[in-house]
Amino acid sequence: MSRFSQKCILLFLCFVMTFLTGCYGKLPDLENHTLEDAYDNDAVVFKTVYSSEVINLNYLVTSSAVDTAVCANVIDALVDYDTKGNIIPGLAESWESNEDYTEWTFHLRDGIKWVDYNGNYYADVVADDFVCAAEYVNNAANDTDCQYMYSTGAVVLNAQKYYEFTSYVLNPDDFEEIPEKTIPSDIGVVAEDDKTLKYILEKPCPFFTSVLSYTTYLPICRKYLNEIGSVFATDNEFMLYNGAYILHYFKPLEKQIFVKNPTYWDKKNVYLDRIENYYDADALLIGTEQYMNGSVDKAIISPDHLDEYMSKPEYAENIHRSRPDSSFSYFYCFNYEPLFDKRYEPDNWKKAVENLSFRKAVMSSIDRVSILKLYEPYDPEILLNNTITPKGSNSFNGKDYTSYGKLAYHAGNDSFDPKKARIYRDLARLELTPKGVTFPIKMLMPYNPSTEGWKQEAYMMEEQIESALGKDFIDVIVTAGSDMGFLLSVRMSGKYAFMKCRWGADYEDPQTWTEPFEDDGDYTFWQLSDNSEIKKIHKKWREQIDLASSITDDNDRRFTEFAEAENIIISNAIVVPFSIMNGDGYIMSKLNEFEGEYSSYGMARQRYKYYKKHEKSMNLEEYEKAYAEWIE
C-alpha cells in the first residue's frame, strides 16, 4: 500500500470519527429531512440525459461549463439576472460604489441560509463567506484556474498575497480553539459586518457588478471549510448549498438529482421541484427517441439526423432551434511564432504570415456561411460573426458595441470575396518571393477530433482556401490533434499555423474580448514576433487598449476606443472572425428558454430558476415567434 493510500484511509477514518463524535456537527436526519415535497407524487420533475460528466464540484477552482452547470443552480451570487439580461438583486439586496468605482459595497438580504445535501440548516450566509472565498481563490496551493479574475485587468483586487489555508479536520480536540478568522484579509475584500461586504479595487471598474457571477466570486462558509478542509466538494455530501437547488444525489456516470431548496430565499420563483439528469455516453444518439417515449423532457438533436427527424411531422412538431450563444466567439488564429515540426516548414510559414496581403488573401477566401451550414443548416447567417466581440454582448444606451466607429463596417460586411482573394494572393506572391518564401506555402491546420463537426469544417476550409488561392500558392494540411489535452498540446504549444480558437466573455465590457491578444496570451503569439510590421501593429493596438481601459467615466467614449482597438486587429487580419456558438443546436425541450435567466456571459443561462415545465416542446414556428418577442 502506498503512503498516499495510507494517508487517504487515515483521513477518512479521522473524518468518520469526527463526524460520529459530534465534533463535525450532527448527522443529517435521513428520515425527517426537509426535502419531501420534491419527491411527492405531484412534484414537477424535469428529466434529461447527458454525456459529459462533471469533473470538479469545487466551484472555486473550476470554470468548466460542465462543472458550472452544477454550481450555477446550487450556489447563488451577489447579483442575479432577469430574462432580458438585466442585473437584478441576488444575495445582495442593494449595492453602491464610490464616485470612481474603486469601492463597491453590497448589503446582503436577510434569511439566506447554508444547508447540507439533505436540506438541514448549517449556518446563515454572511459577508465573511465572500472574504473566505477570495482568500481561498488567491491561495496558490489551491491550484485554481480562476485566480486571474482577482489578479488581472480592470477588475484587479488587492490580491498580491497568497495564503496558507489551514484544514483542522484531523484535530477535533482543538475544534473549540479555532478562531472564526484564521487568515488576515488584506486582499481587497472586507466584511464590515455580517450583512455588509466591501470590495476595494486597484483600478476603477464601472462594470464590476457583471463580474460577480463568475465562479471566483461565489461564497463559501469559513467554518465549514475549516472543518472539512481538503474534502470540500469532493462529493455532493461534502458541500453546503444556498441556491435554488440542492444536489441531493450524485453518482458520476450514473445520475444527478437536484431538488428544490426548501429554505431558498426566493423559492417562489423556483417552479421545478426536482431535476433528474441521467448519464449515457450515447446521449446525443438516444435522446430524441427517449423524449418521444416520455423518458426525458429534453433532448439535443444530432445534426446528422436533423433532416430525418424534421421530415417526420410527429417529431418536427417538437423540434426547434436553441438561442444562439453570444457568450463565446470563434475566430481563426494565425500563428506568428510557429513551433511545429520542420516537415511543415515553420520558417517559411513565419515569413508568409508576417505579410498582410497573404493574411488578407486567406481571410477573403473563406466562405463562412457555407461552412456554418454544418451547425445551422436552415439559417447559418444567425451564427455568422464578422467581429471578435459578438453583436449583442455589449451595449450602452441602446447602442450595440459593434456599431461603434470603424468596427461598424466590419460588423456589417462579410469578409468572403473570391475576387479580392485572388488580388491579395498575387500581391502576396510578389511581396514574398524576394524574401525567399517558397510555394506552395504549407499551412498546418489541426482540429480536435472529439469536437463534433470540426473535422468536416477543417476539410471544407481546406477545399475553400486551396480552390480560391490555388494549390500552387498554398497547401492546407489538415491534421487531427490529440483528443486529450488538445489545447495544451496544440494551441498553447504553438503547434499550428492556422486554427479555429474561441474565447468566452467573463463580464459585460469590451475589455473581456481583448484578453486572447494580451502579452500573456497563448493564442496567436503575435507579441513574440520579431517582424517590424507585426510589432508596429501590436504596439498600436497595445496603446489603443491602454487608452480605452483608462476611460471609466464615459462609456460612450470607452466603447469607441475599444472598437478602434478591435478594428486594428480585424483590418490587419491578425485573426479571422468566424462565428458565435450555436447553443444546443436543435432541441426538443419542455422548457421555454425565454422564461429563464439570461446574460451574454457567465452562468446565468445554466440556471433552472424561473423555468416552468410545459406540456410539450415548441416547434420551429413557435420558437421563431417567441424569439422575436424576446429580442424586441
C-alpha positions in Angstrom: 0.0 0.0 0.0 1.4 3.4 -0.9 1.9 6.2 1.6 -0.7 8.2 -0.3 -3.3 5.4 0.1 -2.5 5.1 3.8 -2.9 8.8 4.2 -6.2 8.7 2.5 -7.5 5.9 4.7 -6.3 7.7 7.9 -8.0 10.9 6.6 -11.2 9.0 6.1 -11.2 7.3 9.5 -10.4 10.5 11.3 -13.2 12.2 9.4 -15.7 9.5 10.3 -14.6 9.6 14.0 -15.0 13.3 14.0 -18.4 13.0 12.4 -19.7 10.4 14.8 -18.4 12.0 18.0 -20.3 15.2 17.2 -17.3 17.5 16.7 -18.2 17.8 13.0 -21.8 18.6 13.5 -25.0 16.4 13.9 -25.7 13.7 11.4 -28.3 14.5 8.7 -31.7 13.4 9.7 -32.4 11.0 6.8 -35.9 10.1 7.9 -37.1 13.6 8.7 -35.2 15.8 6.4 -37.0 18.7 4.7 -37.0 17.6 1.1 -40.2 15.5 1.0 -42.0 17.9 -1.3 -39.5 17.3 -4.1 -40.4 13.6 -4.0 -44.2 13.9 -3.8 -46.2 12.2 -6.5 -47.4 15.6 -7.8 -43.9 17.1 -7.8 -42.8 18.8 -11.0 -39.9 16.7 -12.3 -37.7 17.6 -15.3 -35.5 14.8 -16.7 -32.6 14.9 -19.1 -29.9 12.6 -20.5 -26.3 13.8 -20.7 -22.9 12.5 -21.9 -20.3 14.9 -20.4 -19.7 14.2 -16.7 -18.8 16.7 -14.0 -15.1 16.7 -13.3 -15.0 19.1 -10.3 -17.7 20.2 -7.9 -15.5 22.8 -6.3 -16.8 25.9 -7.9 -13.9 28.0 -6.7 -11.3 26.1 -8.7 -13.1 25.3 -11.9 -14.5 27.3 -14.8 -15.6 24.4 -17.0 -19.1 24.9 -18.4 -19.9 21.3 -17.5 -18.9 21.9 -13.9 -20.5 25.3 -13.6 -23.9 23.8 -14.7 -24.0 22.4 -11.1 -22.8 25.4 -9.1 -25.0 27.8 -11.1 -28.0 26.1 -9.6 -26.8 25.3 -6.1 -24.8 28.4 -5.1 -26.2 31.9 -5.5 -24.2 35.0 -6.3 -24.5 38.6 -5.0 -26.4 39.6 -8.2 -28.9 37.8 -10.4 -30.3 38.3 -13.9 -33.7 38.6 -15.4 -34.9 37.1 -18.7 -33.6 40.1 -20.7 -30.1 40.1 -19.2 -30.6 42.9 -16.7 -28.7 42.6 -13.5 -31.0 42.4 -10.5 -30.5 41.7 -6.8 -29.4 38.3 -5.7 -27.9 37.5 -2.3 -27.2 41.3 -2.2 -30.5 43.2 -2.0 -28.7 46.5 -2.8 -25.3 48.0 -3.5 -23.4 51.2 -4.2 -20.0 52.4 -5.3 -17.9 55.4 -4.7 -17.5 58.1 -7.4 -14.5 56.5 -9.2 -15.8 52.9 -9.0 -12.9 51.7 -6.9 -15.0 50.7 -3.9 -18.2 48.7 -4.1 -20.4 48.0 -1.1 -23.0 45.2 -1.0 -25.8 44.7 1.5 -26.8 41.1 2.0 -30.5 40.3 2.3 -32.0 38.6 5.4 -32.8 34.9 5.5 -30.0 33.4 3.4 -29.1 30.0 4.7 -26.4 27.4 4.1 -27.9 23.8 4.2 -26.3 20.4 3.6 -27.2 17.9 0.9 -30.3 16.8 2.9 -31.6 20.3 3.4 -30.5 20.6 7.0 -29.7 24.1 8.2 -25.9 24.7 8.9 -25.4 28.4 9.1 -26.5 31.8 7.8 -24.8 33.2 4.8 -22.7 36.2 6.0 -20.4 38.7 4.4 -17.3 36.8 5.6 -18.2 33.9 3.4 -17.2 36.1 0.4 -14.0 37.1 2.1 -13.2 33.4 2.7 -13.8 32.6 -0.9 -11.4 35.4 -2.0 -8.7 34.1 0.3 -9.3 30.5 -1.0 -9.1 31.6 -4.6 -5.9 33.6 -4.1 -4.2 30.8 -2.2 -1.7 29.4 -4.8 -1.9 26.0 -3.1 -5.5 25.5 -4.2 -4.5 25.3 -7.9 -7.4 27.3 -9.1 -7.8 28.4 -12.8 -9.9 31.3 -11.6 -7.2 33.3 -9.9 -6.8 35.7 -12.8 -10.2 37.2 -12.1 -8.7 38.5 -8.9 -5.3 39.4 -10.3 -5.5 41.0 -13.8 -7.3 43.6 -15.9 -9.6 46.3 -14.7 -11.1 44.1 -12.1 -7.9 43.7 -10.2 -8.3 43.5 -6.4 -5.5 44.0 -3.9 -4.7 40.3 -4.2 -1.0 40.2 -4.2 -0.6 37.9 -1.2 -1.1 34.2 -1.2 -2.1 32.5 2.0 -1.6 29.1 3.5 -5.1 27.8 4.1 -5.3 25.5 7.1 -7.5 22.5 7.5 -8.4 21.4 11.0 -10.4 18.3 10.2 -7.9 15.9 11.7 -7.7 17.6 15.0 -11.1 17.5 16.7 -9.6 18.1 20.1 -8.7 21.6 19.1 -12.0 22.4 17.5 -13.3 24.8 20.1 -10.0 26.8 19.9 -10.2 27.5 16.2 -10.8 31.3 15.8 -13.5 32.5 13.5 -10.9 34.1 11.3 -7.6 32.3 10.9 -6.3 34.3 8.0 -5.7 38.0 7.7 -7.7 39.7 4.9 -5.9 42.4 3.0 -6.9 41.3 -0.4 -9.4 44.0 -1.0 -12.5 42.1 0.3 -13.8 43.3 3.6 -16.7 42.1 5.8 -17.7 45.3 7.6 -20.3 43.3 9.5 -22.4 40.2 8.8 -24.5 41.9 6.2 -22.1 44.4 4.7 -19.4 43.4 2.2 -16.9 45.8 0.5 -14.7 45.2 -2.5 -11.7 47.5 -2.8 -10.3 47.6 -6.4 -6.9 48.6 -7.6 -8.4 50.3 -10.6 -11.8 51.9 -11.4 -14.3 49.3 -12.6 -17.7 50.6 -13.7 -18.8 47.1 -14.8 -17.9 45.4 -11.5 -21.4 44.0 -10.8 -21.2 42.0 -14.0 -18.0 40.3 -12.7 -19.8 38.9 -9.7 -21.4 35.9 -11.4 -18.1 34.4 -12.2 -17.4 31.4 -10.0 -14.5 33.1 -8.2 -16.9 35.5 -6.5 -19.3 32.8 -5.1 -19.3 32.5 -1.3 -18.0 29.6 0.9 -18.7 29.2 4.6 -15.5 29.7 6.5 -16.5 27.5 9.5 -17.5 24.6 7.2 -14.3 24.9 5.1 -12.1 24.9 8.2 -13.9 21.8 9.5 -13.9 19.8 6.3 -10.7 21.0 4.8 -9.4 19.3 1.6 -12.5 17.0 1.5 -14.6 20.1 0.5 -16.6 19.5 -2.7 -15.1 16.0 -3.4 -18.7 14.8 -3.4 -22.2 16.4 -3.1 -22.3 15.3 0.6 -19.3 17.5 1.4 -20.8 20.7 0.2 -23.1 23.4 1.5 -25.9 24.9 -0.6 -27.6 28.3 -0.6 -29.1 28.3 -4.1 -32.4 27.4 -5.7 -31.5 23.7 -5.7 -29.6 21.1 -3.7 -27.5 18.4 -5.3 -29.2 15.7 -3.3 -27.8 12.7 -5.2 -24.7 12.5 -7.3 -23.1 9.4 -8.7 -20.7 10.1 -11.6 -21.5 8.2 -14.9 -24.9 7.3 -13.5 -27.2 10.1 -12.3 -27.6 13.6 -10.7 -30.7 14.6 -8.8 -31.3 18.3 -7.9 -34.1 19.1 -5.5 -35.7 22.4 -4.8 -34.1 24.0 -1.7 -36.9 24.4 0.8 -35.1 27.2 2.7 -34.2 29.2 -0.5 -34.8 32.9 -0.1 -36.6 33.2 -3.5 -38.3 29.8 -3.7 -41.5 31.4 -5.1 -39.6 31.7 -8.4 -38.5 28.1 -8.4 -41.1 26.0 -10.3 -39.3 22.7 -10.9 -39.3 20.6 -7.8 -36.8 18.0 -9.0 -34.3 17.7 -11.8 -33.0 14.3 -12.8 -30.1 14.0 -15.1 -29.2 10.5 -16.4 -25.8 9.7 -17.8 -25.4 7.9 -21.2 -22.3 8.2 -23.4 -24.6 8.0 -26.4 -27.0 10.7 -25.1 -26.9 12.6 -28.5 -27.9 9.4 -30.3 -30.6 8.1 -28.0 -32.1 11.4 -26.6 -34.6 12.0 -29.4 -36.3 8.7 -29.0 -36.2 9.0 -25.2 -38.0 12.3 -25.5 -40.6 10.8 -27.8 -41.4 7.9 -25.5 -41.6 10.2 -22.4 -38.4 9.1 -20.7 -36.8 12.6 -20.7 -38.1 16.1 -21.1 -35.2 17.5 -23.2 -33.1 16.1 -26.0 -30.4 17.6 -28.3 -30.9 16.6 -31.9 -27.8 15.1 -33.6 -27.0 17.3 -36.7 -26.6 14.1 -38.7 -30.2 13.1 -38.1 -31.9 16.6 -38.1 -33.3 16.3 -41.7 -34.6 12.9 -41.0 -36.4 14.0 -37.9 -37.7 17.2 -39.4 -39.3 15.1 -42.2 -41.4 13.3 -39.7 -44.4 15.5 -38.6 -44.7 13.9 -35.1 -41.0 14.7 -34.4 -40.9 18.1 -36.2 -43.8 19.3 -34.0 -41.4 19.1 -31.0 -38.2 20.4 -32.6 -36.9 23.9 -32.5 -33.5 25.6 -32.5 -31.9 26.9 -29.3 -31.0 30.5 -28.8 -27.6 31.4 -30.4 -25.0 31.8 -27.7 -23.1 35.2 -27.9 -21.1 34.4 -24.8 -18.4 32.8 -26.9 -16.7 34.0 -30.1 -14.9 31.7 -32.6 -12.1 33.1 -34.7 -9.3 31.6 -36.8 -5.9 32.4 -35.5 -2.7 32.9 -37.5 0.3 31.7 -35.5 3.1 34.3 -35.6 5.6 32.2 -33.7 5.3 28.6 -35.1 6.8 25.8 -33.1 5.5 22.9 -35.2 7.5 20.1 -36.9 10.1 21.1 -39.5 8.4 18.9 -42.2 5.7 21.6 -42.2 8.3 24.3 -42.8 7.7 26.7 -39.9 10.4 29.1 -41.1 8.7 29.5 -44.4 5.3 29.9 -42.7 6.7 32.6 -40.4 7.8 34.7 -43.3 4.4 34.3 -45.1 2.2 35.0 -42.1 4.0 38.3 -41.4 2.8 39.6 -44.8 -0.5 41.5 -44.7 -1.5 40.6 -48.3 -1.1 36.9 -47.5 -3.3 37.1 -44.4 -6.0 39.0 -46.3 -5.8 36.5 -49.2 -6.7 33.7 -46.7 -9.3 35.8 -44.9 -11.1 36.7 -48.2 -11.1 33.1 -49.4 -13.2 31.6 -46.6 -17.0 31.3 -47.2 -18.0 31.1 -43.6 -21.8 30.9 -44.2 -21.3 27.8 -46.3 -19.3 26.2 -43.5 -21.7 27.2 -40.8 -24.4 25.1 -42.5 -22.7 22.2 -40.7 -24.1 23.6 -37.5 -27.2 25.5 -38.6 -28.5 24.0 -41.8 -31.6 26.2 -42.1 -30.3 29.7 -41.2 -26.5 29.7 -40.9 -26.3 33.5 -41.1 -27.5 33.7 -37.5 -24.2 32.3 -36.4 -22.0 34.5 -38.6 -19.8 36.8 -36.6 -17.9 39.5 -38.5 -16.2 40.8 -35.4 -14.3 39.3 -32.5 -16.9 40.7 -30.0 -20.3 39.2 -30.9 -23.2 41.5 -31.6 -25.5 41.8 -28.6 -22.9 41.1 -26.0 -22.3 44.7 -25.0 -24.4 47.9 -25.4 -24.7 51.4 -24.0 -27.8 53.4 -24.0 -29.3 51.0 -26.6 -26.4 51.2 -29.0 -24.6 47.9 -29.7 -20.8 47.9 -29.2 -20.2 46.6 -32.7 -21.9 49.7 -34.2 -19.2 52.0 -32.8 -16.6 53.6 -35.0 -14.9 51.6 -37.8 -16.0 48.4 -36.1 -19.4 49.0 -37.6 -18.0 48.5 -41.1 -16.7 45.0 -40.2 -19.9 44.1 -38.4 -22.0 44.8 -41.5 -19.7 43.2 -44.1 -18.8 39.6 -44.9 -15.0 39.3 -45.5 -15.6 36.5 -48.1 -14.7 37.9 -51.5 -13.1 35.5 -54.1 -12.1 38.3 -56.4 -10.2 40.2 -53.6 -8.7 36.9 -52.5 -7.0 36.5 -55.9 -5.8 40.1 -55.9 -4.3 39.7 -52.4 -2.8 36.4 -53.5 -1.0 38.0 -56.4 0.3 40.8 -54.3 1.5 38.4 -51.6 3.4 36.4 -54.2 5.1 39.5 -55.5 6.0 40.6 -52.0 7.0 37.3 -50.6 9.2 35.9 -53.4 12.0 38.4 -52.8 12.0 37.4 -49.1 12.8 33.8 -50.1 9.3 32.3 -49.4 8.8 29.1 -51.3 5.4 28.0 -52.8 3.1 26.4 -52.1 3.1 27.7 -48.6 2.3 24.9 -46.2 -0.4 25.9 -43.7 -0.8 23.4 -40.9 -4.4 23.3 -39.6 -5.1 20.9 -36.8 -8.6 20.1 -35.4 -9.9 18.4 -32.3 -11.4 15.0 -33.3 -13.6 15.0 -30.2 -15.4 18.1 -31.2 -18.4 17.3 -33.3 -18.3 18.9 -36.8 -14.7 20.3 -36.5 -13.2 17.6 -38.8 -15.8 18.3 -41.6 -15.3 22.0 -41.1 -11.5 21.7 -41.4 -11.7 19.8 -44.7 -14.3 22.3 -46.0 -11.9 25.1 -45.1 -9.0 23.4 -46.9 -11.1 23.0 -50.1 -12.2 26.6 -50.0 -8.8 28.2 -49.4 -7.0 26.0 -51.9 -9.7 26.5 -54.6 -9.7 30.2 -54.2 -5.9 30.7 -54.0 -4.6 27.8 -55.9 -2.7 24.7 -54.8 0.4 26.1 -56.3 0.2 29.0 -53.8 -0.9 27.3 -50.6 -1.1 23.8 -49.3 -3.6 23.5 -46.4 -2.6 20.5 -44.3 -5.4 19.2 -42.1 -4.4 17.1 -39.2 -6.1 15.5 -36.2 -4.8 16.7 -32.9 -5.0 14.7 -29.7 -8.5 14.5 -28.2 -6.9 14.5 -24.8 -5.3 17.9 -23.8 -5.8 19.3 -27.3 -5.4 23.0 -26.2 -2.2 22.4 -24.3 -0.6 20.1 -26.9 -1.6 22.2 -29.9 -2.7 25.8 -29.5 -0.8 26.7 -26.3 2.3 24.9 -27.6 2.2 26.9 -30.9 2.0 23.7 -33.0 -0.3 25.1 -35.7 -0.2 27.6 -38.5 -3.9 28.4 -38.8 -6.6 27.1 -36.4 -10.0 27.8 -35.0 -10.0 29.2 -31.5 -12.6 30.6 -29.2 -12.9 33.0 -26.3 -15.8 33.5 -23.8 -16.8 36.6 -22.0 -16.2 36.9 -18.3 -18.1 40.1 -17.7 -20.0 42.8 -19.6 -17.5 45.1 -21.1 -15.5 45.1 -24.4 -12.3 44.7 -22.4 -13.1 41.0 -21.8 -12.8 40.3 -25.5 -9.2 41.6 -25.7 -7.7 39.0 -23.4 -6.7 36.4 -26.0 -4.4 39.0 -27.6 -2.7 40.3 -24.5 1.0 39.8 -24.0 0.5 36.8 -21.7 -1.9 35.2 -24.2 -1.3 31.9 -25.9 -3.4 32.3 -29.0 -1.6 34.0 -31.9 1.8 34.7 -30.2 2.0 37.9 -32.1 3.6 39.6 -29.1 6.6 37.4 -29.7 7.1 38.3 -33.4 10.3 40.0 -34.3 8.9 41.3 -37.6 8.8 45.1 -37.7 5.3 45.3 -39.2 3.7 42.9 -36.7 5.5 44.7 -33.9 4.2 48.1 -35.2 0.6 46.8 -35.3 0.9 45.2 -31.9 2.3 48.5 -30.4 -0.6 50.5 -32.0 -3.1 48.0 -30.6 -1.5 48.0 -27.1 -1.6 51.8 -26.9 -5.2 51.8 -28.0 -6.2 49.2 -25.4 -4.4 51.2 -22.7 -6.3 54.3 -23.7 -9.6 52.6 -23.8 -9.2 50.8 -20.5 -8.3 54.1 -18.8 -11.7 55.6 -19.6 -14.0 54.7 -16.7 -16.3 57.7 -16.5 -17.7 57.8 -20.1 -18.9 54.5 -21.5 -19.7 56.0 -24.9 -16.1 57.1 -25.3 -14.8 53.8 -23.7 -16.7 51.8 -26.3 -15.5 53.9 -29.1 -11.8 53.5 -28.2 -12.2 49.7 -27.6 -13.9 49.5 -31.0 -10.9 51.1 -32.6 -8.6 48.6 -31.0 -10.7 45.7 -32.4 -10.7 47.4 -35.8 -6.9 47.3 -35.7 -7.0 43.5 -35.2 -9.5 42.8 -37.9 -8.4 45.3 -40.6 -4.9 43.9 -40.3 -6.2 40.3 -40.4 -4.4 39.4 -37.3 -7.2 36.8 -36.8 -10.2 35.9 -39.0 -13.6 36.3 -37.2 -15.8 33.3 -37.7 -18.9 32.7 -35.6 -20.8 32.6 -32.3 -21.9 29.4 -30.7 -25.0 27.5 -31.7 -26.1 26.9 -28.2 -27.5 23.4 -28.0 -28.4 23.5 -31.7 -31.8 21.9 -32.5 -33.5 20.5 -29.4 -36.7 19.1 -28.0 -37.4 20.7 -24.6 -40.4 21.2 -22.4 -38.7 24.4 -21.1 -39.2 27.7 -22.8 -35.7 29.2 -22.6 -37.0 32.7 -22.8 -38.5 32.3 -19.4 -35.1 31.7 -17.7 -32.3 34.0 -16.7 -30.1 35.4 -19.4 -26.8 37.1 -19.8 -24.2 37.2 -22.6 -21.5 36.0 -20.2 -21.2 33.9 -17.1 -23.5 31.2 -15.7 -27.0 32.7 -15.7 -28.3 30.7 -18.7 -27.4 27.5 -16.9 -29.8 28.1 -14.1 -33.2 26.4 -13.8 -34.7 29.2 -11.7 -37.8 30.8 -13.2 -38.4 27.9 -15.6 -41.8 26.2 -15.8 -42.3 22.8 -17.3 -44.7 22.9 -20.3 -46.8 20.1 -21.8 -44.7 19.8 -24.9 -41.7 21.3 -26.7 -42.1 24.3 -29.1 -41.9 23.7 -32.8 -39.7 25.8 -35.0 -42.6 28.3 -35.9 -43.5 28.7 -32.2 -39.8 29.3 -31.3 -39.3 31.9 -34.0 -42.3 33.8 -32.7 -41.1 33.6 -29.1 -37.6 34.7 -30.1 -38.9 37.7 -32.0 -40.9 38.7 -28.9 -37.8 38.3 -26.7 -35.5 40.4 -28.8 -38.0 43.3 -29.0 
